């Protein structure tokens, strides 16, 4: 029997923007933004270890759990050819990504029951542009391959990050159910708070739940700044209560603006942290706090310190 996910009842941190940190702050070449290729060399594996360890130390210091997200966001079957890998080689990198996280969990100073190993699944195409929208069945079958590989590595859960459309999110939820794993579905939104395909967050969450019998463990928002969605979260609405996590961008720029940038916009960590605290005070069901593009350990440290403080008494 799989253990309950601890983040369903108490706060857990995640890391920040893995790919943007490695690329812009640490100088690693990530072809097609695929951090999974680092698992192919000793140097790359060491870089990932060095990336994750301070986050685990942060979680220990502030007294909360942590979700270790595998470096497999861009590691589904279609990415094998652009990365000059055979499908079997890509499968092995998926397994190596999970094995690294399990080793980090066993060697950290946090109670292992508070550290969740999550297999990350990204979109088939671009995380900002939905491109051709698959049907639900096609999406389930396509993402089922990576879901099976990650499940064989004995992850605790799956996370579908930067979902741009309802069909693909639904397909991944169904694929997760087929391998008997809980899954978090995380949508990305534009500056107007809507999915790139035009639906509202409420419409997207409701549609996935209706199509899957509410099989996702919870929903999240990632790869968007809080200013882009906070005003649209309806207090008390059933769909809002299904949101458990936020992994926001550091920048207030649109996806199109971010795509065109040659330098990283890291925003203001303290400002972002205060937005998280305000969001958490309004929506206390949010228990998964992390970062996305442009964020790093500085941002997560500020977020943890802001959100783990006791509320100010009146």
C-alpha positions in Angstrom: 0.0 0.0 0.0 1.4 3.4 -1.0 1.9 5.9 1.9 -0.3 9.0 2.1 1.2 12.1 0.6 2.3 14.3 3.5 1.8 17.5 1.5 -2.0 16.9 1.6 -2.0 17.8 5.3 1.0 20.1 5.9 3.3 22.4 4.0 6.0 21.0 1.8 8.5 23.0 -0.3 9.7 22.2 -3.7 12.8 23.5 -5.6 12.8 26.5 -7.9 13.3 26.8 -11.6 15.7 23.9 -12.2 16.4 24.5 -15.9 16.7 28.3 -15.7 19.0 28.0 -12.6 21.3 25.5 -14.3 21.4 27.3 -17.6 21.6 31.0 -16.5 23.2 30.8 -13.0 25.4 27.8 -13.3 26.4 27.9 -17.0 25.2 24.4 -18.1 24.2 23.8 -21.6 20.8 22.2 -21.7 19.8 21.2 -25.2 16.1 21.8 -25.8 15.9 22.9 -22.1 16.3 19.2 -21.1 18.0 18.8 -17.7 17.6 15.0 -17.9 20.7 14.9 -20.2 22.9 15.8 -17.2 22.3 12.3 -15.8 24.4 11.0 -18.6 27.7 12.2 -17.1 29.3 12.2 -13.7 29.8 15.9 -13.9 26.1 16.5 -14.7 24.9 14.1 -11.9 27.1 16.0 -9.4 25.6 19.3 -10.6 22.1 18.0 -9.9 23.1 16.8 -6.5 24.6 20.2 -5.7 21.4 21.8 -6.9 19.0 19.7 -4.8 21.0 19.5 -1.5 20.6 23.1 -0.3 16.8 22.9 -0.8 16.6 19.8 1.4 18.7 21.7 4.0 16.3 24.6 3.7 13.3 22.4 4.4 15.1 20.9 7.4 15.9 24.3 8.8 12.4 25.7 8.5 10.8 22.4 9.7 8.7 21.3 6.8 8.6 18.5 4.2 10.0 18.6 0.7 9.0 17.3 -2.7 12.0 16.1 -4.8 10.9 16.6 -8.4 12.8 14.5 -10.9 14.8 16.2 -13.8 12.5 14.6 -16.3 10.2 17.4 -17.4 11.5 17.2 -21.0 12.0 13.4 -21.1 8.9 12.0 -22.7 9.3 9.8 -25.9 9.2 12.6 -28.6 12.2 14.3 -27.0 14.5 11.3 -27.6 15.3 12.2 -31.2 16.0 15.9 -30.7 18.3 14.9 -27.8 20.1 12.4 -30.0 19.0 9.5 -27.8 17.5 6.1 -28.5 14.2 5.5 -26.7 15.8 3.0 -24.4 18.5 5.5 -23.5 15.9 8.1 -22.6 14.1 5.5 -20.4 17.4 4.8 -18.6 17.9 8.6 -17.9 14.4 8.7 -16.5 15.3 5.9 -14.1 18.6 7.5 -13.2 16.8 10.8 -12.4 14.6 9.0 -9.9 17.5 6.9 -8.4 19.4 10.2 -7.7 16.4 11.5 -5.7 16.0 8.4 -3.7 19.7 8.5 -2.8 19.4 12.2 -1.7 16.3 11.3 0.4 18.1 8.5 2.2 21.1 10.7 2.9 19.4 13.8 4.1 18.6 14.9 7.7 14.9 15.1 7.2 12.5 12.3 8.3 12.2 10.2 5.0 8.4 10.1 5.5 8.4 13.9 5.0 10.3 13.7 1.6 8.3 12.8 -1.4 10.0 11.6 -4.6 7.9 12.8 -7.6 8.3 11.8 -11.2 8.0 14.9 -13.3 6.1 14.7 -16.7 6.1 17.8 -18.9 4.0 18.6 -22.0 4.6 16.8 -25.3 5.4 20.1 -26.9 6.3 23.5 -25.6 5.4 24.6 -22.1 4.2 28.0 -23.3 2.5 27.1 -26.6 0.1 24.2 -26.8 0.7 23.7 -30.5 -1.4 20.7 -31.8 -3.8 19.7 -29.0 -4.0 15.9 -28.7 -7.2 14.1 -28.0 -7.5 12.6 -24.5 -6.8 9.0 -25.6 -3.8 10.0 -27.6 -2.4 12.0 -24.6 -3.0 9.1 -22.3 -1.2 6.6 -24.6 1.7 9.0 -25.3 2.4 9.9 -21.7 1.7 6.4 -20.5 5.2 5.3 -21.6 7.0 7.8 -19.3 4.5 7.2 -16.5 5.3 3.4 -16.7 9.0 4.0 -16.6 8.8 6.4 -13.6 6.4 4.0 -11.8 8.9 1.2 -12.3 11.4 3.3 -10.5 9.0 3.3 -7.5 8.3 7.1 -7.3 5.8 8.2 -4.7 3.8 10.2 -7.2 3.8 11.9 -10.6 3.6 15.6 -11.3 2.5 17.0 -14.6 4.0 20.5 -14.9 3.2 23.3 -17.3 0.1 21.8 -18.7 -1.3 24.1 -21.4 -4.5 22.4 -22.3 -7.3 20.3 -20.7 -6.9 17.2 -23.0 -3.3 16.6 -22.2 -3.8 17.1 -18.5 -6.7 14.7 -18.6 -4.6 12.1 -20.5 -1.8 12.3 -18.0 -4.3 11.9 -15.1 -5.6 8.7 -16.8 -2.1 7.4 -17.4 -1.2 7.9 -13.7 -4.3 6.0 -12.7 -3.3 3.1 -14.9 0.0 2.8 -13.1 -1.7 3.3 -9.7 0.1 6.5 -8.8 -1.2 9.8 -7.3 -0.7 12.7 -9.6 -0.6 16.5 -9.3 -1.8 18.3 -12.4 -0.2 21.8 -12.7 -1.5 24.3 -15.3 0.3 27.3 -16.7 -1.6 30.4 -17.4 -1.1 33.6 -19.4 -1.0 37.1 -18.0 -4.9 37.1 -18.1 -5.0 34.1 -15.9 -6.3 31.8 -18.6 -4.7 28.7 -20.2 -2.9 29.3 -23.5 -5.9 27.5 -25.1 -8.3 30.1 -23.6 -10.0 28.3 -20.8 -10.1 29.6 -17.2 -8.4 27.8 -14.4 -11.8 26.9 -13.0 -12.9 25.4 -16.3 -9.7 23.4 -16.6 -9.7 22.0 -13.1 -13.4 21.1 -13.3 -13.1 19.5 -16.7 -10.2 17.2 -15.7 -12.0 16.2 -12.5 -15.2 15.4 -14.4 -13.3 13.4 -17.1 -11.3 11.3 -14.5 -13.6 10.9 -11.6 -11.5 13.4 -9.7 -8.5 11.1 -9.8 -5.7 13.7 -9.5 -4.5 14.0 -5.9 -4.5 17.8 -6.4 -4.0 20.6 -8.8 -1.3 23.3 -9.0 -0.4 26.4 -10.9 3.2 26.9 -12.2 5.2 29.0 -14.7 3.1 32.2 -14.1 3.6 35.1 -11.7 1.0 35.4 -8.9 -0.1 38.7 -10.4 -1.4 36.8 -13.3 -3.8 34.5 -11.4 -4.3 35.5 -7.8 -7.4 37.7 -8.4 -9.1 34.8 -10.3 -9.0 32.3 -7.4 -12.6 32.2 -6.2 -12.9 32.1 -2.4 -14.9 29.0 -1.3 -15.3 27.6 -4.9 -15.0 23.8 -5.1 -12.4 24.1 -7.9 -10.3 26.5 -5.9 -10.2 24.1 -3.0 -8.7 21.5 -5.4 -5.6 23.8 -5.8 -2.9 22.7 -3.4 0.3 24.2 -4.8 2.0 27.1 -6.5 5.3 27.2 -8.3 5.4 30.8 -9.6 7.7 32.5 -12.0 10.0 35.2 -10.6 9.2 37.5 -13.5 6.0 39.4 -14.2 6.7 39.1 -17.9 4.5 37.2 -20.4 5.6 33.9 -21.8 6.3 35.6 -25.1 8.5 38.1 -23.4 10.3 35.5 -21.5 10.9 33.4 -24.6 12.6 36.4 -26.3 14.9 37.2 -23.3 18.7 36.5 -23.5 19.2 37.3 -19.8 17.4 35.9 -16.8 14.7 38.0 -15.1 15.0 36.9 -11.4 12.5 39.5 -10.1 12.5 40.3 -6.4 12.7 37.3 -4.0 11.2 39.3 -1.1 8.4 40.7 -3.1 7.5 37.2 -4.4 7.7 35.8 -0.9 5.2 38.4 0.4 2.8 37.6 -2.5 3.0 33.9 -1.5 2.3 34.7 2.2 -0.8 36.8 1.2 -1.9 34.0 -1.1 -1.5 31.4 1.6 -3.4 33.5 4.2 -6.3 33.8 1.7 -6.2 30.1 0.6 -4.8 28.0 3.5 -5.4 24.8 1.5 -2.2 25.7 -0.4 0.4 23.4 1.0 2.9 22.9 -1.8 5.2 26.0 -2.2 7.9 26.2 -4.9 9.2 28.1 -7.8 9.4 28.0 -11.6 11.3 30.0 -14.2 13.8 32.5 -12.8 13.5 31.3 -9.2 16.3 29.7 -7.2 17.3 29.0 -3.6 17.1 32.7 -2.8 13.5 32.9 -3.7 12.6 29.7 -1.9 14.4 30.8 1.2 12.4 34.0 1.2 9.2 32.1 0.5 9.8 29.6 3.3 10.7 32.3 5.8 7.6 34.3 4.9 5.1 31.5 4.8 6.3 29.5 7.8 6.1 32.5 10.2 3.1 32.5 12.6 0.3 34.8 11.5 0.3 38.3 13.0 -2.2 38.5 15.8 -4.7 41.2 15.7 
